[in-house]
Amino acid sequence: MVAYHSTRGAAPELSFADVLLTGLAPDGGLYVPTSWPSGHIAPQMPYADYATEVMWPFVEGSIDRASFASIVADAYATFTHPDVIPVESLQDGVQLVELFHGPTLAFKDVAMQLLGRLFDHELERRQERVTIVGATSGDTGSAAIEAFRDRDNVDIVILHPHNRTSEVQRRQMTTVLASNVHNVAVEGTFDDCQDLVKAMFADTAFRDRVRLAAVNSINWARVMAQVVYYHWAAGQSDGPVSITVPTGNFGNVFAGRVAQRMGAPIDRFVVASNRNAILTQFFSGAEMTIGPVEPSLSPSMDIQVSSNLERLIHELLGGDGAAVAEQLTRFRSEGHVAFGPEVVSKLSERWVGERLTDEETLEVMAEVYETDGMILDPHTAVGVGAARRRVGDLPELVMATAHPAKFPAAVEQATGLHPELPDHLDDLFEREERFTVLPNELATVQAFVDAARR
Ligand SMILES: *Cc1c(COP(=O)(O)O)cnc(C)c1O
């Protein structure tokens, strides 16, 4: 049975069920397992069965096996591809691990579909309810709403910046008319939305009264759900592979590192970034300097501080929680941190950073369309471009993180084509929308959340 402790070393150990509902540790750290289960299982069974096998050691003791298996089966029954996560080859040998066949067409569904069901199960057992509040610039909000719609023990309020998300992204959130789902369009930017959420969590009286909960990418259960497809994809090649991951908050690729520690045959990770390339700096010299976030064609990777990187830093610093806290506090206050030669040499064994400009991203999309007749979304294209620079010594797998129809403007710019939405979403533009426009004022948004709860 696996227990969990904080990367900053100053919070009590918790069980899986507590970590699921807690999110961030009280010392400001992220939860990681105190020991790593070992074992790579050959992917010779349906995905849901495989996922149950791989995740079981992480949840054992918090849930019974039959309930867990049925939750996992239910979660992946929402995916439209019979293999759930198919692996496709391009002409040049690069293989795409298609993570986007879930309800909202981005890889976040793989974790969120499981998380929604696990939350409901655990809250039911405890006879408790929570209110999930989150801010989104697009993908996370829609994946969370799809996962938590109609859950008995959860109300969900998602803030998005009014008139600043793409129409596909907005409609994926606002056309979900379930009674426990509430969309707020804030008159402000994404940062304003995030600040409102932070302020609500900081208001202890409010937080306790509405039982506020978060499902952001630092939640351990999200990482855990993603570990599965690294075993799954790597196990389909003979021998070790290299895996390239289009990266923002580092949650996806960190799950790959967990799979590798468990024994999955993964030799190397290529961390792919757009022009916001602080991670490229980290993987070349173990240092980071915060700059302004610049918008790009791959908006889900427009990030400067990758929150899940803390989990890798914890490992690189030998599990020394006090050192993690010190270095990351300094990084936040001074905008710079350098980890020194020992960390540089540890990183060089297994990690590479690559960055692509928007122009390079569009070129990859155009080329792949020409040679393979396949349309890539701009995030996946950043991954393919990065992987191609590395092709040679190992089979190259790329995590394909979104369906192209989620980013029609970039696809049109690169290929001249308008990507079609899959069948289950083809009437998205005719569906009724429901959302409330609110000013960027904490008291007003808090009053809305209070009134929205069942
Ligand atoms: C969220 C997201 C990413 C970044 O994933 P992280 O886990 O934050 O690194 C990449 N591509 C797409 C399409 C996403 O939605």
The ligand as an ORCA input file, in Angstrom:
! r2SCAN-3c Opt
* xyz 0 1
  C      -2.891     20.945    -20.880
  C      -2.339     20.716    -22.242
  C      -0.950     20.577    -22.473
  C       0.069     20.713    -21.361
  O       0.035     19.632    -20.470
  P       0.763     19.716    -19.046
  O       0.371     18.499    -18.315
  O       0.236     20.976    -18.397
  O       2.224     19.792    -19.308
  C      -0.518     20.305    -23.753
  N      -1.393     20.218    -24.783
  C      -2.731     20.354    -24.609
  C      -3.622     20.266    -25.777
  C      -3.255     20.603    -23.333
  O      -4.582     20.742    -23.166
*
